Amino acid sequence: MKAIVLESAENPIVYKEVDKPTPGPGEVLVQVKAAALNRRDYWITVGKYAGIKYPTIFGADGAGIVTEAGEGAGDWLNKEVLINPSHNWGDHDDFQSKDFKILGLPDDGTLAEYVLVKAEYLYPKPAHLNWEQAAALPLAGLTAYRALFTKARLKKGDKVLIVGVGAGTGTFLLQWAVAAGAQVFVTSGTAEKIEQAKLLGAFAGVNYKEQDWAEQLTKLAGGFDIVVDSALGPDFNKIPDLCNPGGRIVFFGGTAGNIPELNGRPIFWKQLQILGTTMGTQAEFKAMLEFVATHQIVPVIDEVFPLAEAAKAFAKMENSKQFGKLIVKM
Amino acid sequence: MKAIVLESAENPIVYKEVDKPTPGPGEVLVQVKAAALNRRDYWITVGKYAGIKYPTIFGADGAGIVTEAGEGAGDWLNKEVLINPSHNWGDHDDFQSKDFKILGLPDDGTLAEYVLVKAEYLYPKPAHLNWEQAAALPLAGLTAYRALFTKARLKKGDKVLIVGVGAGTGTFLLQWAVAAGAQVFVTSGTAEKIEQAKLLGAFAGVNYKEQDWAEQLTKLAGGFDIVVDSALGPDFNKIPDLCNPGGRIVFFGGTAGNIPELNGRPIFWKQLQILGTTMGTQAEFKAMLEFVATHQIVPVIDEVFPLAEAAKAFAKMENSKQFGKLIVKM
């Protein structure tokens, strides 16, 4: 079968023929119809990810059809499925176990014609979505779902700020929050992305390259109940002042740097919460799919690439030009 | 009546005769038997507190006997009471309202022979405590209770680190956590305070002036489920690494400075929570008193001063020499 392989540090994105795997007990083989890229895949290509292993087939997100099923793998054969890439979460809802792993490193992932997974991670493909749309959901959608609902406990009417709305998680954060009845504000480095966010239901947006972005947001929103900021970096020091009392600040990355020095006083006096989060549990994945079905949400797709040209999708991600998900179609 | 008055920035601690107040509707006059100092009172004397107003009688904490009751103030007359100094909390458990105030600024406080309070803030004095012990509880005990139980959701068996155990809140944090079945570790700047903490049930302690304090703690405890650190300052950047996955870091002050620059990765990957908190609700005050009664906890008193010599108590607090509460007896 064809696959996109992390071959070595020098050749991180190689399109090549590899052996098609065979499912063991409890496993299935999924013929991948569409897969999606995540920021994680990019970090792996540049060596900035823990536990890199050569060779590995890329890809956490995938949707497809089960073509082979091992013993005890249930009745998934010939079914259209979506894969939860959050594996071995463990017994504690609050945090992942030491055995936690994400599909696509160390295990071979979805950027291939076939992928091997345990049947427990299969879910029926949402009926209202095509293959590309379904494949866009798993990693980013789950991360956004846990961040907003489990961690920040979003409720109708909350004012939500999404810092840096362009990427996959950003658009899901926006779509989930809008569907849940929040009033959503965004920041972005380009006017185009702010306009696109408004089309998805954002109330207003501010360009974070403008020096008075924080003052603009205060003027627009008053204050925020929830801020999702996985950029971090120097600008993060304005976030506590933007929050309403009881505000929750959630993050699952730090693309712009560290948490900078912060004055503790507004944080304790306003009883703010700074909450780290990552991926999610099986229950959250299930709840996310139900939420998507209830609200008939269609993920935003930036561009679709053939498997042979997946390297172009990685290049586009490097420049953060995309709005929505980058999809690879088999 | 005699009182300790914040007279002016130049004369912040003045022992003098002032008018005895008269209770209006819903109010009572409490003859104060004992009062306690808090770090807040010290910050007020040095002008480092928001909303300073001259003149004001100091003191958030007090226990005494109701000698006069206004119309509609219930049947508190001649009862032995403890005062909840957390006033006008408001409708949201998660944060205090804009009208929130702490007894002893702007309203006249407990460092006087009599104090006027609304009857809704009265609670029966815990039967197993004398006046000094009861007076030690309110502000610091409530703050510690909310920090550990409401915010950090302490449960039996949790490993808890209390940074800087000497002061009033520190000893309450220790006593509450030990009584709740946690394994408690402390840091302090002196060996004496660590020994005193062990007598109160601390499992082990480390001197934070030693360069390898963090490594020592890791060796002793493995990792912490809860860290209470209201010192903040440069050393705080080691706290996330000391936490177990799912760990909660709580703070209600910053005596050593700001939150320093922090690497976001251990915070989001371990799903840590950094939680600001302050004081507490009426329900938490009630729960705290029930907890104290159930476990027959006796607050730690460092020293008792007569009202006329309250300035000496302030001086002792300035040097952070105390272990437990500084009490003023009428």
Interface residues (C-beta under 8 A of the other chain):
Chain A: H92 D94 F95 Q96 S230 L232 P245 G246 F251 F252 G253 G254 N258 I259 P260 E261 L262 N263 G264 R265 I267 F268 W269 K270 Q271 L272 Q273 I274 L275 G276 T277 T278
Chain B: H92 D94 F95 Q96 S230 L232 P245 G246 F251 F252 G253 G254 N258 I259 P260 E261 L262 N263 G264 R265 I267 F268 W269 K270 Q271 L272 Q273 I274 L275 G276 T277 T278
